[in-house]
């Protein structure tokens, strides 16, 4: 509504309306969505770290990879 009022005002302009939309609408919304998405990003990072740790432990234990493929230099 502020954007429309800016564009229709005798002292306003369409360029001013665009900046009003960006500064009062898009920017605060993007900050809010970023802050609200923090728990999902944190959980995804922890899952990725856990799977990387599990893969590293499986690799270090000397077991064959899950795909059943022979390692380089091994004969099947």
C-alpha positions as CSV (number, residue, x, y, z in Angstrom):
1,X,0.0,0.0,0.0
2,X,2.9,2.3,0.7
3,X,4.2,1.6,-2.8
4,X,0.9,2.5,-4.4
5,X,0.6,5.7,-2.3
6,X,4.2,6.7,-3.3
7,X,3.5,6.0,-7.0
8,X,0.2,7.9,-7.0
9,X,1.3,10.9,-4.9
10,X,1.9,14.2,-6.8
11,X,5.3,14.5,-5.2
12,X,6.1,10.7,-5.6
13,X,7.5,8.8,-8.5
14,X,7.6,5.2,-9.7
15,X,11.3,5.0,-8.9
16,X,10.5,6.0,-5.3
17,X,7.8,3.4,-5.2
18,X,10.2,0.7,-6.3
19,X,12.7,1.7,-3.6
20,X,9.9,1.8,-1.1
21,X,8.9,-1.7,-2.0
22,X,12.5,-2.9,-1.8
23,X,13.4,-1.2,1.5
24,X,10.1,-1.7,3.3
25,X,9.0,-5.0,1.9
26,X,11.6,-7.2,0.3
27,X,14.5,-6.5,2.5
28,X,12.8,-7.1,5.9
29,X,11.0,-10.2,4.5
30,X,14.3,-11.7,3.4
31,X,15.9,-11.0,6.8
32,X,12.9,-12.6,8.5
33,X,13.0,-15.7,6.3
34,X,16.7,-16.1,6.9
35,X,16.3,-15.9,10.6
36,X,13.4,-18.3,10.6
37,X,15.3,-20.8,8.4
38,X,18.2,-21.0,10.9
39,X,17.0,-24.2,12.7
40,X,16.6,-26.0,9.3
41,X,20.0,-25.0,8.2
42,X,21.6,-26.1,11.5
43,X,19.9,-29.5,11.3
44,X,21.0,-30.0,7.7
45,X,24.5,-29.1,8.6
46,X,24.5,-31.5,11.6
47,X,23.1,-34.3,9.4
48,X,25.8,-33.7,6.8
49,X,28.5,-33.7,9.4
50,X,27.2,-36.9,10.9
51,X,27.1,-38.7,7.6
52,X,30.6,-37.5,6.8
53,X,31.8,-38.7,10.1
54,X,30.1,-42.1,9.6
55,X,31.6,-42.4,6.1
56,X,35.1,-41.5,7.5
57,X,34.7,-44.1,10.2
58,X,33.6,-46.7,7.7
59,X,36.6,-45.9,5.5
60,X,39.0,-46.0,8.4
61,X,37.7,-49.3,9.7
62,X,38.9,-51.1,6.6
63,X,35.5,-52.3,5.5
64,X,34.6,-52.3,1.8
65,X,32.5,-49.4,0.6
66,X,28.8,-49.9,0.6
67,X,28.6,-50.0,-3.2
68,X,30.4,-53.4,-3.4
69,X,32.9,-52.0,-5.9
70,X,36.5,-53.0,-5.6
71,X,39.0,-50.4,-4.4
72,X,41.6,-49.3,-6.8
73,X,44.3,-51.9,-7.3
74,X,42.2,-54.7,-6.0
75,X,41.1,-57.6,-8.1
76,X,37.6,-58.9,-7.9
